[in-house]
Amino acid sequence: MVRRPSSRSILPLLAAALLAGCAASAQRATAPAAATTTIADATPAHDLLNATLWMQASAEYAAATTQVFRQACDALPEAVANAEWSALPAGEQGKGFESLPPAVIADLDETLLDNSPYQARRVLAGGGYTPESWRAWTDEARARAVPGALEFAECAARHGVTLVYVSNRKDAGEFDATVANLRALGFPVPADAREVVLLRGDARAPAREKGERRRWVAGRYRVVQLMGDNLGDFLDGVDATPAEREAMVLPYAAWWGRRWFMLPNPSYGSWEDVLAIDCATPGDRAACKRAALRTE
């Protein structure tokens, strides 16, 4: 006959078991937090981490860019059919443009060409942009097309519209690799690439801002659309205060989605530069940007 333990003898055993279980649960609950804290402490924050991952890993980025390019394609028939239609800001198209062939002026980096692998390399290296690392990247001529960009290029060709590339890549040293990259992806570039590729420092229009190059294009084409990822792709003088930039755009507010098409770029741009215009060091720039945050 087996003797059953009394209730008094069981109670201490149950209490001990419960205490042991609670201790084990507490260890399991706190262990991941401790590990996470250790990893976070060992890995410095980088301004471009989330922005670069969003461009590379999210379905949302490809959806946003594809949407912009499809909307631009849908707007082309009206723009081509209307001889008085121009997408250039005041003073840039000039007179007598109505009989000129139609063209779209498009920026390259983060508009047609995806440089997020370069940004990823800088994140992993723990550094920011440098002219040397950027030149090494462009020399590779391996940027991918932004989602939807090649489809838009095909759409423009169907409507008899020339795609003109106006970029702030440097004409001296980056021209050949840039043309090779565009051709390798399938973007239309004629035998004489300089007919449609205008980089910063081009002898025909050497100004840093793009207005002079847009005017050069306007002497040969009726510009029906502008495409970019930066306000400077549409207007000159954007190195101003945020309030002044907003005021500059107001006269053209109705042009977004019809004549002007902005691609998302969370990584860099003049919007960031103007927030830290008086801050020299990376630490100062970060403080200036934090000071610009709105909490209400």
Phi, psi and omega per residue, in radians:
M1 nan 2.291 -3.125
V2 -1.579 2.301 -3.128
R3 -1.547 2.164 3.113
R4 -1.401 2.439 3.104
P5 -1.189 2.629 3.117
S6 -1.355 2.851 3.138
S7 -1.092 -0.558 3.141
R8 -1.158 -0.644 -3.135
S9 -1.304 -0.454 -3.129
I10 -1.319 -0.657 -3.041
L11 -0.987 -0.810 3.112
P12 -1.075 -0.646 3.134
L13 -1.135 -0.746 3.121
L14 -1.096 -0.743 -3.133
A15 -1.078 -0.755 -3.141
A16 -1.115 -0.725 3.141
A17 -1.110 -0.753 -3.139
L18 -1.099 -0.735 3.124
L19 -1.106 -0.714 3.124
A20 -1.133 -0.709 3.120
G21 -1.125 -0.731 3.124
C22 -1.100 -0.697 3.134
A23 -1.123 -0.743 3.125
A24 -1.121 -0.725 3.115
S25 -1.101 -0.701 -3.140
A26 -1.111 -0.676 3.109
Q27 -1.123 -0.741 3.140
R28 -1.130 -0.633 -3.095
A29 -1.273 -0.607 -3.056
T30 -1.577 -0.389 -3.058
A31 -1.046 -0.850 -3.135
P32 -1.064 -0.661 -3.128
A33 -1.087 -0.724 -3.141
A34 -1.125 -0.739 3.140
A35 -1.124 -0.738 3.132
T36 -1.071 -0.746 3.125
T37 -1.066 -0.715 -3.132
T38 -1.109 -0.776 3.134
I39 -1.110 -0.778 -3.131
A40 -1.085 -0.693 3.138
D41 -1.164 -0.560 -3.071
A42 -1.449 -0.310 -3.080
T43 -1.962 1.901 -3.128
P44 -1.126 2.625 3.075
A45 -1.227 2.637 3.094
H46 -2.372 2.266 -3.065
D47 -0.979 -0.568 -3.012
L48 -1.616 -0.028 -3.027
L49 -1.038 -1.018 -3.099
N50 -1.143 -0.698 -3.128
A51 -1.081 -0.770 -3.126
T52 -1.183 -0.752 3.112
L53 -1.100 -0.649 3.133
W54 -1.103 -0.732 3.140
M55 -1.185 -0.574 -3.036
Q56 -1.644 -0.579 -2.940
A57 -1.980 -0.187 -3.059
S58 -1.671 2.517 2.987
A59 -1.242 -0.424 -3.085
E60 -1.136 -0.689 -3.117
Y61 -1.103 -0.862 3.132
A62 -1.081 -0.638 3.105
A63 -1.123 -0.735 -3.102
A64 -1.154 -0.801 -3.111
T65 -1.208 -0.722 3.117
T66 -1.068 -0.697 3.119
Q67 -1.063 -0.761 3.137
V68 -1.085 -0.821 -3.099
F69 -1.157 -0.637 3.110
R70 -1.188 -0.668 3.098
Q71 -1.134 -0.679 3.091
A72 -1.118 -0.705 3.104
C73 -1.107 -0.748 3.136
D74 -1.120 -0.481 -3.113
A75 -1.467 -0.232 -3.047
L76 -1.116 -0.771 -3.095
P77 -0.966 -0.775 3.122
E78 -1.115 -0.722 -3.108
A79 -1.147 -0.703 -3.122
V80 -1.235 -0.684 -3.064
A81 -1.233 -0.479 -3.080
N82 -1.650 1.826 -3.072
A83 -1.117 -0.327 -3.140
E84 -1.607 0.062 -3.081
W85 -1.420 2.186 3.025
S86 -2.438 2.508 3.141
A87 -1.811 0.064 -3.119
L88 -1.457 2.506 3.127
P89 -1.155 2.935 -3.054
A90 -0.897 2.292 3.067
G91 1.553 -0.083 -3.073
E92 -1.754 -0.546 -3.079
Q93 -1.333 -0.593 -3.126
G94 1.392 -3.071 -3.099
K95 -1.726 2.759 3.078
G96 1.270 0.408 -3.102
F97 -1.418 -0.229 -2.978
E98 -1.021 -0.536 -3.100
S99 -1.617 0.006 -3.109
L100 -1.379 2.674 3.102
P101 -1.201 2.592 -3.078
P102 -1.339 2.601 3.091
A103 -2.581 2.714 2.982
V104 -1.971 2.279 3.016
I105 -1.668 2.154 -3.134
A106 -2.185 2.382 2.950
D107 -1.210 2.927 3.133
L108 -1.813 -1.161 -2.963
D109 -1.209 2.128 -3.085
E110 1.138 0.228 2.959
T111 -1.986 -1.026 3.046
L112 -1.868 -0.539 -3.098
L113 -1.927 2.318 -3.121
D114 -1.679 1.930 3.136
N115 -1.785 0.371 -3.106
S116 -1.079 -0.494 3.041
P117 -1.059 -0.631 3.062
Y118 -1.096 -0.787 3.126
Q119 -1.078 -0.692 -3.141
A120 -1.096 -0.706 3.112
R121 -1.081 -0.702 -3.138
R122 -1.204 -0.631 3.085
V123 -1.092 -0.845 -3.101
L124 -1.161 -0.528 3.106
A125 -1.398 -0.223 3.140
G126 1.376 0.337 -3.126
G127 -2.208 3.093 3.093
G128 -1.869 -2.839 3.127
Y129 -1.110 2.403 2.931
T130 -2.385 2.559 3.119
P131 -1.000 -0.622 -3.100
E132 -1.202 -0.793 -3.132
S133 -1.198 -0.621 3.111
W134 -1.148 -0.775 3.136
R135 -1.093 -0.691 3.093
A136 -1.061 -0.671 3.124
W137 -1.178 -0.846 -3.111
T138 -1.141 -0.550 3.095
D139 -1.082 -0.484 3.121
E140 -1.216 -0.439 -3.135
A141 0.930 0.798 -3.054
R142 -2.131 0.232 3.075
A143 -1.088 2.469 3.091
R144 -1.527 2.888 3.062
A145 -1.354 2.417 3.011
V146 -1.070 2.403 -3.121
P147 -0.928 2.208 3.132
G148 1.668 -0.251 -3.037
A149 -1.199 -0.767 -3.127
L150 -1.162 -0.649 3.088
E151 -1.093 -0.658 3.097
F152 -1.174 -0.703 3.112
A153 -1.022 -0.710 3.093
E154 -1.148 -0.692 3.110
C155 -1.078 -0.783 3.122
A156 -1.058 -0.748 3.135
A157 -1.086 -0.686 3.136
R158 -1.087 -0.539 -3.109
H159 -1.667 0.156 3.107
G160 1.241 0.519 -3.088
V161 -1.863 2.261 3.113
T162 -1.445 2.356 3.083
L163 -1.644 2.078 -3.136
V164 -1.958 2.286 -3.035
Y165 -1.797 2.019 3.133
V166 -2.088 1.896 -3.014
S167 -2.256 2.727 3.049
N168 -1.642 0.266 2.858
R169 -1.081 2.709 -3.048
K170 -1.448 2.264 3.116
D171 -1.075 -0.715 3.121
A172 -1.403 1.828 3.055
G173 1.843 -0.452 -3.082
E174 -1.977 -0.097 -3.036
F175 -1.101 -0.932 -3.034
D176 -1.082 -0.791 -3.136
A177 -1.148 -0.629 3.117
T178 -1.125 -0.799 3.107
V179 -1.086 -0.740 3.120
A180 -1.074 -0.712 3.121
N181 -1.105 -0.797 3.132
L182 -1.069 -0.800 -3.119
R183 -1.150 -0.688 -3.138
A184 -1.094 -0.565 3.136
L185 -1.406 -0.325 -3.131
G186 1.802 0.168 3.053
F187 -1.263 2.520 -3.096
P188 -1.268 2.062 3.080
V189 -2.385 2.076 -3.107
P190 -1.198 3.020 3.141
A191 -0.979 -0.753 3.031
D192 -1.609 1.602 -3.019
A193 -1.067 -0.455 -3.092
R194 -1.195 -0.171 3.053
E195 -1.152 -0.487 -3.044
V196 -2.288 -0.042 -3.120
V197 -2.018 2.024 3.136
L198 -2.187 1.904 3.138
L199 -1.794 2.976 -3.118
R200 -1.113 2.315 -3.129
G201 1.594 0.058 3.063
D202 -0.974 2.269 -3.053
A203 -1.063 -0.425 -3.126
R204 -1.304 -0.426 -3.124
A205 -2.745 1.384 -2.929
P206 -1.424 -0.055 -3.093
A207 -1.046 2.622 -3.134
R208 -1.159 -0.788 3.130
E209 -1.288 2.818 -2.969
K210 -1.505 -0.191 -3.081
G211 -0.968 -0.739 -3.128
E212 -1.126 -0.686 3.089
R213 -1.222 -0.637 3.070
R214 -1.096 -0.697 3.114
R215 -1.148 -0.610 3.075
W216 -1.086 -0.765 3.100
V217 -1.120 -0.676 -3.101
A218 -1.117 -0.391 3.084
G219 -1.301 -0.168 -3.089
R220 -2.140 -0.365 -3.059
Y221 -2.421 2.725 2.899
R222 -1.579 1.934 -3.045
V223 -1.421 1.965 -3.022
V224 -1.708 -0.304 3.101
Q225 -2.618 2.608 2.955
L226 -2.063 2.437 3.134
M227 -2.310 2.344 3.119
G228 -2.931 -3.140 3.100
D229 -2.114 0.112 -3.028
N230 -2.481 2.501 -3.113
L231 -1.018 -0.525 3.113
G232 -1.174 -0.197 3.039
D233 -1.354 -0.168 -3.091
F234 -2.087 -0.565 -3.064
L235 -2.446 2.611 2.972
D236 -1.527 2.883 3.072
G237 1.361 0.448 -3.044
V238 -1.462 -0.098 3.069
D239 -1.382 1.155 -3.072
A240 -2.285 -3.091 3.106
T241 -1.226 2.753 3.085
P242 -0.936 -0.699 3.138
A243 -1.144 -0.712 3.121
E244 -1.162 -0.637 3.103
R245 -1.120 -0.740 3.102
E246 -1.073 -0.699 3.141
A247 -1.172 -0.610 3.132
M248 -1.094 -0.607 -3.056
V249 -1.426 -0.424 -3.025
L250 -0.900 -0.769 -3.129
P251 -1.115 -0.289 -3.086
Y252 -1.956 0.276 -3.050
A253 -0.988 -0.622 -3.106
A254 -1.318 -0.130 -3.089
W255 -1.478 -0.378 3.138
W256 -1.081 2.290 3.139
G257 1.443 -0.046 3.095
R258 -2.203 -0.854 3.092
R259 -2.021 -0.541 3.138
W260 -1.992 2.401 -3.091
F261 -2.343 2.037 -3.063
M262 -1.791 2.212 3.075
L263 -1.615 2.545 -3.130
P264 -1.290 2.326 3.057
N265 -2.508 1.686 -3.135
P266 -1.468 -0.023 -2.987
S267 -1.502 -0.732 -3.047
Y268 -2.846 2.996 3.095
G269 2.637 3.069 -3.125
S270 -1.130 -0.458 3.111
W271 -1.027 -0.657 3.132
E272 -1.315 -0.716 -3.097
D273 -1.056 -0.712 -3.069
V274 -1.224 -0.407 3.112
L275 -1.282 -0.426 -3.074
A276 -2.148 0.530 -3.006
I277 -1.111 -0.502 -3.120
D278 -1.774 0.227 -3.068
C279 -1.962 2.067 -2.998
A280 -1.486 -0.812 -3.029
T281 -1.605 2.758 3.111
P282 -0.974 -0.673 3.120
G283 -1.129 -0.723 3.100
D284 -1.127 -0.717 3.137
R285 -1.061 -0.739 3.124
A286 -1.086 -0.720 3.132
A287 -1.135 -0.701 3.126
C288 -1.113 -0.720 -3.138
K289 -1.183 -0.694 3.098
R290 -1.100 -0.632 -3.134
A291 -1.165 -0.389 -3.136
A292 -1.478 -0.110 3.140
L293 -1.138 2.489 3.090
R294 -1.833 2.293 3.124
T295 -1.870 0.011 3.099
E296 -2.368 nan nan
